[in-house]
Amino acid sequence: TDETLVISELEDFNDCEYLKNSTNFMYADGLVNDIEKLKNLKKVLLMGVLSDICVKNGGISLRTYFDQNNRDVEIDVLEDCCDTYDSEGHNRDEVNEKSFADMASNGIVRVKRR
């Protein structure tokens, strides 16, 4: 589906892909191996859908990975580049706010909407 496509504004930065079969990108084949090769990595920009599932699960796992391996890498979640769905019992604004707060409480820096 089109949901898996990179938006046009980011196409120039899309030089690799990791296919995942879960709601957590940290389990995508090859990702951790590639992260380990990036010895000078200082910051990760986190964005995507769904902010309350895939973005949050992957972001917190990535933060845990960096902490466990004594890597001083900042993770920024770009709030205006993340979203979730809106439905009965799942208020988009409330769920997004809770998800971003959960990530912040785990050491991920919130980059708020303008």
Order of alpha helices (4+ residues) and beta strands (2+ residues): alpha-beta-alpha-beta-alpha-beta
